[in-house]
């Protein structure tokens, strides 16, 4: 027996017209007629209401009506998939918000560390042209430059943090990377040096121009370079502590 036949049976046992039955569930008489003639089916909520109103179990209403049973089974599958998808989307959303929040905190903390170290950044043409848009600190004729280790608004890039110290027309340029390694720029190229101004890798082949430049800086001007290295390292430590 299908659902339509069961509705007819329920209605006739109670001497109800289709219109009487329709009023209970806030539908039209034609809707009830369509149910009884299997032209359409009550939705799940209405089925539950019919079950409650006439004290008929859903199993009894659905028994034998394979079309409706299949629809309900499909509904259960779709409902489960929908719940799973919704939970997944919410989880991704929560994790995404948490990631953005953490990155924003780290991002702000990094900029605050740079500013506490004495670096400033001005959004005017003269400042941007002189310091290439970096945060800058000038002491005793030496420019110390740093770009806080961040790329984009929410992503931190700890592999691209460099602190640069330069003097004069960049004839002295010292870079300290994210690992606190010190490099002396030779234009072109560079060599790694230690805190005392000594080459770290003496086996590295240099051109004659680079050798001349290196000797001039690390021998003739060593007393000039060492204070710059020390101050650059001090600033690096202040920012990255």
ZAMARGU-4260 file (C-alpha; in steps of 0.2 Angstrom, whole numbers, plus 5000, padded with zeros to 4 digits):
<rodrens>
0) 5000/5000/5000 | 5007/5017/4995 | 5006/5033/5005 | 4991/5040/4995 | 4981/5024/4999
5) 4986/5026/5018 | 4980/5044/5018 | 4964/5039/5010 | 4962/5025/5024 | 4966/5037/5038
10) 4954/5050/5031 | 4939/5038/5029 | 4941/5030/5046 | 4939/5047/5053 | 4925/5052/5041
15) 4935/5067/5035 | 4934/5075/5018 | 4949/5080/5008 | 4946/5098/5013 | 4945/5093/5031
20) 4962/5084/5030 | 4970/5099/5020 | 4965/5111/5033 | 4975/5102/5047 | 4991/5103/5037
25) 4988/5120/5029 | 4987/5114/5011 | 4974/5114/4998 | 4961/5101/4994 | 4969/5098/4977
30) 4986/5095/4986 | 4978/5081/4996 | 4970/5074/4980 | 4987/5074/4972 | 4994/5064/4987
35) 4980/5052/4986 | 4982/5049/4967 | 5001/5048/4969 | 5004/5064/4958 | 5014/5071/4972
40) 5020/5066/4989 | 5020/5075/5006 | 5036/5082/5011 | 5045/5074/5026 | 5039/5088/5038
45) 5021/5085/5033 | 5024/5066/5034 | 5030/5068/5052 | 5015/5079/5056 | 5003/5066/5049
50) 5011/5053/5059 | 5009/5064/5075 | 4992/5069/5071 | 4984/5052/5068 | 4996/5042/5079
55) 5003/5032/5064 | 5021/5027/5064 | 5032/5033/5050 | 5036/5015/5046 | 5018/5011/5044
60) 5015/5026/5032 | 5030/5022/5022 | 5029/5003/5022 | 5027/4997/5004 | 5030/5014/4996
65) 5047/5011/4988 | 5047/5028/4979 | 5045/5037/4995 | 5057/5026/5004 | 5070/5029/4991
70) 5067/5048/4992 | 5069/5048/5011 | 5085/5037/5009 | 5092/5049/4996 | 5087/5064/5008
75) 5097/5055/5022 | 5112/5053/5011 | 5111/5071/5005 | 5108/5077/5022 | 5124/5068/5029
80) 5134/5074/5014 | 5128/5092/5017 | 5132/5091/5036 | 5149/5084/5032 | 5152/5098/5019
85) 5146/5111/5031 | 5157/5105/5045 | 5172/5105/5033 | 5169/5123/5027 | 5167/5129/5045
90) 5183/5120/5050 | 5192/5128/5035 | 5185/5145/5039 | 5190/5143/5058 | 5208/5138/5053
95) 5209/5151/5040 | 5203/5165/5052 | 5216/5158/5065 | 5230/5158/5053 | 5226/5176/5047
100) 5225/5181/5066 | 5241/5174/5070 | 5250/5181/5055 | 5243/5198/5059 | 5250/5197/5076
105) 5267/5191/5070 | 5267/5204/5057 | 5263/5219/5069 | 5275/5212/5082 | 5289/5212/5068
110) 5285/5230/5063 | 5285/5236/5081 | 5302/5227/5084 | 5309/5237/5069 | 5302/5253/5076
115) 5308/5250/5093 | 5325/5248/5086 | 5324/5266/5080 | 5320/5263/5062 | 5307/5274/5053
120) 5298/5274/5037 | 5291/5290/5029 | 5279/5289/5014 | 5287/5304/5004 | 5296/5305/4988
125) 5313/5310/4996 | 5313/5296/5009 | 5308/5283/4997 | 5321/5288/4984 | 5335/5288/4997
130) 5330/5272/5006 | 5321/5262/4992 | 5306/5261/5003 | 5314/5252/5017 | 5314/5256/5036
135) 5329/5267/5039 | 5340/5272/5053 | 5355/5284/5050 | 5369/5286/5062 | 5386/5293/5060
140) 5384/5294/5041 | 5379/5276/5040 | 5362/5270/5033 | 5355/5255/5041 | 5340/5248/5031
145) 5328/5234/5035 | 5313/5227/5027 | 5303/5218/5040 | 5301/5200/5036 | 5284/5200/5029
150) 5277/5198/5012 | 5259/5202/5008 | 5247/5207/5022 | 5246/5190/5031 | 5261/5180/5027
155) 5278/5180/5035 | 5293/5176/5025 | 5307/5173/5038 | 5319/5168/5024 | 5320/5185/5017
160) 5325/5196/5031 | 5340/5206/5028 | 5348/5221/5037 | 5359/5232/5026 | 5372/5244/5032
165) 5379/5256/5019 | 5391/5271/5020 | 5396/5284/5007 | 5390/5280/4990 | 5388/5262/4995
170) 5407/5259/4994 | 5404/5250/5010 | 5389/5239/5010 | 5387/5225/5023 | 5372/5213/5023
175) 5366/5202/5037 | 5354/5188/5032 | 5340/5179/5041 | 5354/5167/5049 | 5364/5182/5055
180) 5378/5178/5042 | 5388/5194/5037 | 5391/5198/5019 | 5402/5211/5012 | 5395/5218/4995
185) 5409/5219/4982 | 5399/5226/4967 | 5398/5214/4958 | 5396/5199/4970 | 5399/5197/4989
190) 5409/5188/5001 | 5405/5181/5018 | 5415/5188/5033 | 5415/5186/5052 | 5412/5199/5065
195) 5430/5203/5065 | 5430/5207/5047 | 5439/5191/5041 | 5434/5181/5026 | 5425/5165/5030
200) 5428/5156/5014 | 5446/5160/5007 | 5444/5147/4994 | 5431/5157/4984 | 5438/5163/4968
205) 5437/5182/4966 | 5441/5193/4951 | 5455/5205/4951 | 5443/5219/4954 | 5435/5210/4968
210) 5451/5206/4976 | 5457/5224/4975 | 5440/5230/4983 | 5441/5216/4997 | 5459/5221/5001
215) 5455/5239/5002 | 5440/5236/5013 | 5446/5223/5025 | 5464/5229/5026 | 5465/5247/5023
220) 5448/5252/5030 | 5445/5238/5043 | 5445/5250/5057 | 5431/5259/5048 | 5421/5244/5044
225) 5421/5235/5061 | 5410/5248/5071 | 5398/5247/5056 | 5397/5228/5058 | 5395/5228/5077
230) 5381/5241/5076 | 5372/5231/5062 | 5373/5215/5072 | 5367/5224/5087 | 5352/5231/5078
235) 5349/5214/5070 | 5349/5206/5088 | 5337/5219/5094 | 5324/5216/5080 | 5325/5197/5081
240) 5327/5194/5099
</rodrens>
